[in-house]
Amino acid sequence: MNPLELSTKVIDAGVASEPVNRVTNELTELADGLAIVESFSHTLAWDTGDGLMCFDASGVSSGAQVVSAIRSWRADPITSLVYTHGHADHVGGSSAFAADATDKGLSLPTVYGHANVNPRIDRYALTSDWNLAINHRQFGGVSSDMGLDIGAGAKKFLPGSTLRTDISFDDFYTMTAGDTTVEFHHGRGETDDHLWGWLPEKKWIFTGDFIIWNYPNAGNPQKVQRYALEWAQALRKMIAQGPELLLPAHGLPIEGKARIALVLDEIASTLEDVVSRVLDMMNAGETLDTIIHTVKVDAATLEKPYLRPYYDEPEFVVRNIWRLYGGWWDGAASRLKPAADAAVGAELAALAGGARVLMDRALALVETDMRLACHLADFAGWAEPDSASIHGDRAQIYWLRRQQEKSLMSKGIFSAASRESQAIAGTTIERK
C-alpha cells in the first residue's frame, strides 16, 4: 500500500493493522518531484529543479540500495545532502552518494547539517569498537525479526569515507533550492545535533527522528543523553508552521494539516507529562527507584500506532530525565561507591546457602516476578561465574525475559545476557 494511504488509514482508525516501520529499500513518489525510499532509515529525495536534495543517506549497509532506488526515479545530479542528525543509520550511507557522484563525473553533494554533526563523527571514530558492541547488543538479538542487516561483521562503526558536513549552523539556516525557500531548524531531542527541515511554500516538513512511529527514543539505555522536554518543544514549533505533509526518517509519511497536528501534539504531550511528573518527584526528594516505579504512561497512549513502545519505552525515558537534571547517582547511598558485583553475589550466595539456592529461587519467581528473578539470577551468576549449571539456567531466564518484552532495546539487552550465559554453559537455546 502507498505509505500515505497507509498512514491515513492507520491514524484515522487508531490501529496499526499493518507494519508502519517498513524496510523495503523501495521508492514511492509522494508528491510531484518528491519521493521516499523506505529503509532503515529512510531517504527523502526532492527534485528542486536544480538538482536533487536528499534528506539523510540511510546506513552503511543500505546506502547503495537507496541510491539505486533514487536512480530508478531521477538521473539528475544529487547536489545537496541534508543530515537530520549524525546517527550512523542517517549518515553511514553517504559513501554510496559520493560513489554515485564520482561514477558520473559529478561534484560531490554539498552536505548540510548541524554544527555538532562533525564532532559526533569524531566521537564515533574514538569509540568505534564500543559503538559496534552497543549496536550488536541492541539489535543483534532481534535484527532478524525486523529484517535488518546491522553489519555485525563491520570493522568500523562509521567508515572513514563518510561525508562530513560542508555547511553547518547552530540554531537556524535558510537557503534557496531552485526557486524554493528551505529552512533548517535546530532542536535537541534524540540527539544534540538534530534539525528539522521546512519548506514554507510547499508546507512540507522533514522531521528526521523527531517522529519514528514508536514511543520517542528519548531514553536509550546504552547511548548518550537525550532531551525529552526539548523534543516536545521542537514538535510544538512544527505544529505552529502548519505543515500539510510530514516526512519522517522512520515510519510513514503523514498528510493533512489536522492529522499531522494531532500526531505531533500527542507525542509532545506524553513527553511533557513524563518530564513534569519526574521533575515534581525529584523536587519532592524522591529517589530514582521510587520515580521509576511510579511514573507510568497510560496504556491507551501506548496503544496509539505512533506511540507504541516497540523501540524505546517510557521507563528508559524516565531514567534519562533523571540523568539530565539529576546526574548519574540514583539516590541509594550504597550505590554511590558500590562493592563489586562479584563480591555482592558471593556474599549473598554464602548467606543463602549457595548460588544454586539463589538460582532455584530465581526459577521459582519466573512466573510471578520476572524482575526479581533476574536479580537473583545475576547474583548467582556472579557468585559462580564459571558454572555451566548456573549459567544454563540464567540463559533460560533471560531468554524468557526477552520474550516478554515489547521494546527492541529491552529485547536486545536481555538476548545479549542470555547469549553471554549460553557461551559459559556451552548450550544453545532454540529460538521459537
C-alpha positions in Angstrom: 0.0 0.0 0.0 1.2 3.5 -0.7 2.7 4.9 2.5 0.5 8.0 2.6 -2.6 5.9 2.1 -1.5 3.5 4.9 -0.7 6.3 7.4 -4.1 7.9 6.8 -5.8 4.6 7.3 -3.8 3.8 10.5 -4.1 7.2 12.1 -7.8 7.7 11.4 -8.6 4.2 12.7 -6.2 4.5 15.6 -5.0 0.9 15.0 -1.8 -0.3 13.2 -3.3 -3.1 11.2 -0.1 -3.4 9.1 3.6 -2.7 9.7 4.3 1.0 9.9 8.1 0.9 10.0 8.9 -0.8 6.7 12.4 -1.6 5.4 12.0 -2.3 1.7 14.5 0.0 0.1 11.8 0.7 -2.5 10.9 4.2 -3.7 7.5 5.8 -3.7 6.7 9.2 -5.2 4.7 11.1 -2.6 4.1 14.4 -4.5 5.3 16.0 -7.7 9.1 15.8 -7.5 9.2 14.3 -4.0 9.9 10.6 -3.2 10.7 8.4 -0.2 12.9 5.4 -0.1 11.7 3.3 2.8 14.8 1.9 4.5 16.5 1.9 7.9 16.5 4.9 8.0 14.6 6.5 5.0 15.9 8.9 2.5 13.7 11.6 1.2 14.6 12.8 -2.3 13.3 16.1 -3.7 13.8 17.4 -7.3 14.5 21.1 -6.7 14.6 21.9 -10.4 18.3 22.5 -10.0 19.4 19.0 -8.9 18.2 16.6 -6.2 18.2 17.4 -2.5 18.2 14.3 -0.3 17.4 14.2 3.4 19.5 11.6 5.1 21.7 9.0 3.5 20.5 5.8 5.3 23.1 3.5 6.7 26.3 1.8 5.5 24.5 -1.5 4.6 21.6 0.2 2.8 23.1 3.3 1.2 23.8 1.7 -2.2 20.3 0.3 -2.4 18.9 3.7 -1.5 20.9 5.4 -4.2 19.9 2.7 -6.7 16.2 3.3 -5.9 16.7 7.1 -6.4 18.4 6.5 -9.7 15.4 4.4 -10.9 13.4 7.6 -10.4 15.7 10.5 -11.4 19.0 10.8 -13.2 19.6 14.4 -12.1 22.7 15.2 -10.0 22.3 14.9 -6.3 23.5 18.3 -5.4 22.5 18.5 -1.7 22.5 16.0 1.1 20.9 17.0 4.4 21.7 15.2 7.6 18.8 15.5 10.0 21.3 14.3 12.6 24.6 12.3 12.8 23.4 8.8 13.8 25.1 6.1 11.7 21.9 5.0 10.1 21.4 8.5 8.7 25.0 9.4 7.6 26.6 6.0 7.0 25.2 5.6 3.5 26.8 8.8 2.3 29.7 6.9 0.9 27.2 5.5 -1.7 26.1 9.0 -2.6 29.8 10.0 -3.1 30.4 7.0 -5.2 27.4 7.8 -7.4 28.7 11.3 -8.0 32.2 10.0 -8.8 30.9 7.4 -11.2 29.0 10.1 -13.1 31.9 12.5 -13.1 30.0 15.0 -10.9 30.9 17.1 -7.9 30.1 15.5 -4.5 26.8 16.7 -3.0 27.0 19.7 -0.6 26.3 18.3 2.8 24.2 20.3 5.3 23.9 19.6 9.0 24.0 21.0 12.5 27.3 22.2 13.9 27.5 19.1 16.2 27.4 16.5 13.5 31.1 16.6 12.6 32.1 16.4 16.3 29.8 13.4 16.6 31.5 11.7 13.7 34.8 12.4 15.5 33.4 10.8 18.7 32.4 7.7 16.8 35.9 7.3 15.5 37.2 7.4 19.1 34.6 4.9 20.3 34.2 2.7 17.2 34.5 -0.7 18.9 32.3 0.4 21.8 29.6 1.5 19.4 29.8 -1.6 17.4 29.3 -3.6 20.6 26.4 -1.5 21.6 24.6 -1.8 18.3 25.2 -5.6 18.2 23.7 -5.9 21.7 20.8 -3.5 20.9 19.9 -5.1 17.5 21.7 -8.4 17.5 19.1 -10.4 19.3 16.2 -9.0 17.3 17.5 -7.8 13.9 16.4 -11.0 12.1 12.9 -10.4 13.5 12.9 -7.0 11.8 14.6 -7.9 8.6 17.6 -5.8 9.4 21.2 -6.1 8.5 23.1 -4.3 11.2 26.5 -5.0 9.8 27.6 -7.2 12.7 30.9 -8.0 10.9 31.8 -4.4 10.3 35.3 -3.3 11.4 34.4 0.4 11.9 31.2 1.9 13.2 31.4 4.5 10.5 33.6 4.2 7.5 36.3 6.8 7.1 34.7 7.7 3.7 31.5 9.0 5.5 30.9 12.5 4.2 31.1 15.3 6.7 29.0 18.4 6.7 30.2 21.2 4.4 27.7 23.8 5.6 26.7 23.8 9.3 24.7 26.0 11.6 23.8 26.4 15.2 20.2 27.4 15.5 18.7 28.3 12.1 19.8 28.3 8.5 17.9 29.3 5.4 18.7 28.8 1.7 17.1 28.7 -1.7 17.0 25.4 -3.7 15.8 26.0 -7.2 13.2 28.7 -6.6 12.0 27.3 -3.2 12.9 28.5 0.3 14.4 25.8 2.6 14.7 26.3 6.3 16.7 24.2 8.7 15.8 24.5 12.4 17.8 23.0 15.2 16.1 21.2 18.0 17.5 18.9 20.7 15.7 15.6 21.1 17.1 12.2 20.3 20.4 14.0 19.7 22.0 17.3 20.3 22.7 17.8 16.6 19.2 17.3 15.2 17.5 19.5 12.7 14.1 19.6 11.0 13.6 21.0 7.6 10.7 23.2 6.5 9.6 24.3 3.0 7.1 27.1 3.7 5.9 27.4 0.1 5.1 23.7 -0.1 4.1 23.1 3.5 6.4 20.1 3.7 8.2 19.3 6.9 11.2 16.9 7.2 11.2 15.7 10.8 14.1 13.2 10.9 13.8 11.2 14.1 11.5 13.6 15.9 8.9 11.2 14.5 9.7 7.5 14.5 6.3 5.8 14.7 7.3 4.4 18.1 7.4 5.9 21.6 10.1 8.7 21.3 13.6 7.4 21.5 14.4 9.7 24.4 15.7 7.1 26.9 18.0 4.6 25.1 19.9 3.0 28.0 23.1 2.4 26.0 23.5 5.8 24.3 24.4 9.4 25.3 22.0 11.9 26.7 18.6 12.5 25.1 16.3 15.6 25.7 12.7 14.8 26.2 11.4 18.3 27.0 13.2 19.9 24.2 11.9 17.1 21.9 8.4 18.2 22.8 9.3 21.9 22.3 10.5 21.1 18.8 7.2 19.3 18.0 5.3 22.4 19.2 7.3 24.6 16.9 6.5 22.2 14.0 2.8 22.4 14.7 3.0 26.2 14.6 4.2 26.1 11.0 1.0 24.4 9.8 2.6 21.5 7.8 0.4 19.6 5.3 2.9 16.9 4.5 5.1 15.3 7.2 8.2 13.4 6.1 9.9 11.3 8.8 13.1 9.3 8.7 11.4 6.2 10.2 7.8 5.1 9.8 5.2 6.5 7.5 4.8 10.0 5.9 1.6 11.8 7.0 -0.6 14.1 5.0 -3.3 16.6 6.2 -2.8 19.6 8.5 -5.2 18.4 11.2 -3.9 14.8 11.1 -0.3 16.0 11.4 -1.1 18.4 14.2 -2.9 15.6 16.1 0.1 13.3 15.9 2.7 15.9 16.8 0.5 17.1 19.7 0.0 13.7 21.2 3.7 12.9 21.1 4.6 16.2 22.6 2.0 15.8 25.3 3.2 12.5 26.6 6.8 13.7 26.8 5.8 16.9 28.6 3.7 14.8 31.0 6.5 12.4 31.9 9.0 15.2 32.3 6.7 17.2 34.5 5.9 14.2 36.8 9.6 13.2 37.1 10.7 16.7 38.0 7.9 17.1 40.5 9.1 13.9 42.3 12.7 15.0 42.1 11.8 18.3 43.6 10.0 16.4 46.4 13.2 14.5 47.2 12.2 11.1 45.8 14.8 8.6 44.7 15.2 7.3 41.2 13.9 3.9 42.3 10.7 5.4 43.5 10.3 7.5 40.4 10.8 4.6 38.0 8.2 2.5 39.7 5.7 5.4 40.0 5.8 7.4 36.7 4.0 5.4 34.1 2.3 6.2 30.7 -1.2 5.1 30.4 -2.0 2.1 28.3 -4.3 4.0 25.9 -1.4 6.3 24.9 0.9 3.4 24.4 -1.6 1.7 22.1 -1.6 4.6 19.6 0.1 3.4 16.4 2.7 6.1 16.5 3.4 5.7 20.3 3.8 2.0 20.8 6.9 1.2 23.0 8.4 -1.2 20.4 11.8 0.6 20.2 12.4 2.7 23.3 10.0 2.8 26.3 8.8 5.3 28.9 10.8 3.7 31.8 14.0 4.4 30.0 12.9 8.0 29.2 12.3 8.5 33.0 15.9 7.4 33.6 17.2 9.9 31.0 15.3 12.7 32.5 16.8 11.9 35.9 20.3 11.8 34.3 19.8 15.1 32.6 18.6 17.0 35.6 20.0 15.0 38.5 23.2 13.2 37.4 24.1 9.6 37.5 23.7 8.8 41.2 20.3 7.2 41.8 19.9 8.2 45.5 20.8 4.9 47.2 23.9 5.5 49.4 25.3 2.0 48.9 25.4 2.6 45.1 27.5 5.7 45.3 30.6 3.7 45.7 29.4 0.1 45.4 31.1 -3.2 46.1 32.0 -5.3 43.0 29.1 -7.3 41.6 31.0 -10.5 42.1 31.6 -9.7 45.8 27.9 -8.9 46.3 26.9 -12.1 44.5 29.3 -14.3 46.5 28.2 -12.8 49.8 24.5 -13.3 49.1 25.2 -16.8 47.9 27.0 -17.6 51.1 24.2 -16.2 53.2 21.6 -18.1 51.2 23.4 -21.4 51.3 25.0 -21.3 47.8 24.5 -20.0 44.3 22.2 -22.9 43.5 19.7 -21.7 46.2 19.7 -18.3 44.6 19.1 -19.7 41.2 16.4 -22.1 42.3 14.6 -19.2 43.8 15.1 -17.2 40.6 13.5 -20.1 38.6 10.6 -20.2 41.1 9.9 -16.5 40.6 9.9 -16.5 36.8 6.1 -16.8 36.6 5.3 -14.2 39.2 8.1 -11.6 39.4 10.5 -11.7 36.5 12.3 -8.5 37.6 13.2 -10.1 40.9 14.1 -13.4 39.2 16.7 -11.6 37.0 18.3 -10.0 40.0 18.7 -13.4 41.7 19.9 -15.0 38.5 22.6 -12.3 38.2 23.7 -12.7 41.8 24.0 -16.5 41.3 26.0 -16.0 38.1 28.3 -13.5 39.7 28.9 -15.9 42.6 29.8 -18.8 40.3 30.9 -17.2 37.0 32.2 -20.5 35.5 29.3 -22.8 36.5 27.6 -24.4 33.4 24.6 -25.3 35.5 24.1 -21.8 36.9 24.6 -20.1 33.6 22.4 -22.5 31.7 19.5 -21.5 34.0 20.5 -17.8 33.8 20.4 -18.1 30.0 17.0 -19.6 30.1 15.6 -16.9 32.4 16.9 -14.1 30.3 15.6 -15.7 27.1 12.1 -15.9 28.7 12.5 -12.3 29.8 13.4 -11.3 26.3 10.2 -13.0 25.0 8.0 -11.0 27.5 9.4 -7.6 26.5 8.0 -5.2 23.9 10.8 -2.8 23.2 13.6 -3.6 20.9 16.1 -2.2 23.4 14.9 -4.5 26.2 14.8 -7.5 23.9 18.3 -6.8 22.6 19.9 -6.4 26.1 18.2 -9.5 27.5 19.1 -11.5 24.5 22.7 -10.5 25.0 22.6 -11.6 28.6 21.2 -14.9 27.5 23.8 -15.4 24.9 26.5 -14.5 27.4 25.4 -17.3 29.7 24.9 -19.7 26.9 28.5 -19.3 25.9 29.6 -20.1 29.5 27.3 -23.1 29.8 28.1 -24.4 26.4 24.5 -24.6 25.4 22.2 -23.0 22.8 18.6 -22.1 23.4 16.4 -22.9 20.5 14.5 -19.9 19.2 10.8 -20.2 19.0 
